[in-house]
């Protein structure tokens, strides 16, 4: 039950902060992005077909941040009101660091979510007979092998499908 709620909220947030193009990803783009993702490299500037709307990210993050921080402040208000002002200054510094640090983590999480969504969507388009979860690492390995061998782009699709069908 909680997982479904989390997935719905996640989908709403990702749909809200990204503008996604309807243009399908090319085969070469899919292979490149799949390799970057499997190698745990940054996909942020390399993934075509979407745009992050930064003001929406800030808005969503501030709302989520306040959903967490306000209940904590309400619970500890009497304690915080009695503390020394020097501690309040230090607490403000710590919370500012936490705010910007967690924003960076939140932004990376958003990129990971959109990358996974686009990869799975485009995988169905280009590799319709091969399940993403089972074959994405195999395709990455075959693509790396093709790059090492210097296979031309015109023969790359045939090379990958021949190697996939033999495995």
TAMOUR-V875106 format. One record per pair of residues at least 6 apart in sequence whose ideal C-beta (glycine too) atoms are under 8 Angstrom apart, sorted by the first residue. I is the first residue (numbers start at 0). J is the second residue. D is the distance in Angstrom with one decimal. If there is no record, write none. Layout:
BEGIN
I,J,D / I,J,D
END
This chain:
BEGIN
9,112,6.5 / 12,59,5.7 / 12,109,7.5 / 13,109,6.4 / 13,112,5.0 / 13,113,5.8 / 13,116,7.0 / 15,55,5.8 / 15,59,6.6 / 16,51,6.4 / 16,52,5.9 / 16,55,4.6 / 16,56,4.9 / 16,59,6.1 / 16,109,6.1 / 17,49,5.0 / 17,50,6.9 / 17,51,6.0 / 17,52,7.1 / 17,109,7.5 / 17,113,5.4 / 18,49,6.6 / 18,50,4.7 / 18,52,6.2 / 19,48,6.3 / 19,49,4.6 / 19,113,7.5 / 19,117,7.4 / 20,47,7.8 / 20,48,4.4 / 20,49,6.6 / 22,48,6.1 / 23,121,6.6 / 23,124,5.8 / 24,32,7.4 / 24,47,6.7 / 24,48,6.0 / 24,117,6.9 / 24,121,4.4 / 24,124,7.7 / 26,125,5.4 / 26,155,7.6 / 26,156,5.9 / 27,152,6.4 / 27,155,7.2 / 28,47,5.9 / 29,118,7.4 / 29,121,5.0 / 29,122,7.1 / 29,125,5.5 / 30,138,7.1 / 30,142,4.8 / 30,155,7.5 / 30,159,7.6 / 31,45,6.9 / 32,42,6.1 / 32,45,6.6 / 32,46,5.7 / 32,114,7.0 / 32,117,7.6 / 32,118,6.3 / 33,118,6.1 / 33,122,7.8 / 33,135,5.8 / 33,138,6.2 / 33,139,5.7 / 33,142,7.4 / 34,139,5.0 / 34,142,5.6 / 34,143,6.7 / 35,41,7.5 / 35,42,5.1 / 35,45,6.1 / 36,42,5.8 / 36,114,5.9 / 36,115,7.9 / 36,118,6.4 / 37,135,6.5 / 37,136,5.9 / 37,139,4.3 / 38,139,7.5 / 42,110,6.5 / 42,114,4.9 / 43,110,5.3 / 46,110,7.9 / 46,113,7.5 / 46,114,6.0 / 46,117,6.7 / 48,117,6.5 / 49,113,5.8 / 49,117,6.9 / 51,106,7.9 / 51,109,7.2 / 51,110,7.7 / 56,105,7.6 / 56,106,6.3 / 56,109,6.8 / 60,101,8.0 / 60,102,5.6 / 60,105,5.4 / 63,105,7.7 / 64,98,6.4 / 64,101,7.4 / 68,94,7.5 / 72,79,7.2 / 79,87,7.3 / 79,90,7.7 / 118,131,7.1 / 118,135,7.6 / 119,131,5.3 / 122,129,7.8 / 122,131,4.5 / 122,135,7.1 / 123,131,7.8 / 126,134,6.8 / 126,138,7.2 / 126,163,8.0 / 129,138,7.7 / 129,163,6.4 / 134,163,6.9 / 137,163,6.8 / 137,166,6.3 / 138,159,6.5 / 138,163,7.0 / 141,158,7.4 / 141,159,5.2 / 141,162,4.6 / 141,163,6.8 / 142,155,7.9 / 142,159,6.7 / 144,162,7.6 / 145,155,5.8 / 145,158,5.3 / 145,159,6.8 / 150,158,5.0
END
